[in-house]
Amino acid sequence: MSTERTVTIVPEAGLHARPAATFVEAVNDHESDVQVGHTDEDDLISAGSMIAVTSLGAEAGEEIRLLADGPDEEATLDALERVLTKPEDEIANVDT
């Protein structure tokens, strides 16, 4: 069974540069398989790939879908939500 969550992106840079790197690192620190995509699209991409994540072009204020499948789905989504809902200058202090 998978767990899905919709999160609004807070960092001004959106899912680019440092926020994207921290996001991908958080995905790879967990066991669950995670996919991400825009809320208005059915296609989701691998959230464990920096290239894939930055290619989304997700901007600040935009909502994205997260889908986790694995033994630590809730913990994974909680970590990703923390990354996505902090201003960019606070991302370095986020515990993933």
Backbone hydrogen bonds, N-H to C=O, Kabsch-Sander energy under -0.5 kcal/mol:
donor,donor_aa,acceptor,acceptor_aa,energy
3,T,68,A,-2.7
5,R,66,L,-2.5
7,V,64,I,-2.4
9,I,62,E,-2.7
10,V,84,L,-3.2
14,G,11,P,-2.3
15,L,58,A,-2.5
16,H,14,G,-1.2
20,A,16,H,-0.8
21,A,17,A,-2.3
22,T,18,R,-2.7
23,F,19,P,-2.4
24,V,20,A,-2.8
25,E,21,A,-2.3
26,A,22,T,-2.2
27,V,23,F,-2.0
28,N,24,V,-2.5
29,D,25,E,-1.2
30,H,27,V,-1.5
33,D,69,D,-2.8
35,Q,67,L,-2.4
36,V,45,I,-2.4
37,G,65,R,-1.7
39,T,63,E,-1.0
41,E,38,H,-1.4
45,I,36,V,-3.0
47,A,34,V,-2.6
49,S,46,S,-0.8
50,M,48,G,-0.5
53,V,49,S,-2.7
54,T,50,M,-2.5
55,S,51,I,-1.7
56,L,52,A,-0.6
56,L,53,V,-1.1
57,G,54,T,-1.1
60,A,12,E,-0.5
61,G,9,I,-3.5
62,E,59,E,-1.8
64,I,7,V,-2.6
65,R,37,G,-3.4
66,L,5,R,-3.0
67,L,35,Q,-2.6
68,A,3,T,-3.0
69,D,33,D,-2.4
73,E,70,G,-1.0
76,T,72,D,-2.6
77,L,73,E,-2.7
78,D,74,E,-2.6
79,A,75,A,-2.2
80,L,76,T,-2.4
81,E,77,L,-2.5
82,R,78,D,-2.1
83,V,79,A,-1.8
84,L,80,L,-2.4
85,T,81,E,-1.6
86,K,83,V,-0.8
90,E,87,P,-2.2
91,I,87,P,-0.6
91,I,88,E,-1.0
93,N,90,E,-1.4
94,V,91,I,-1.9
96,T,94,V,-0.8
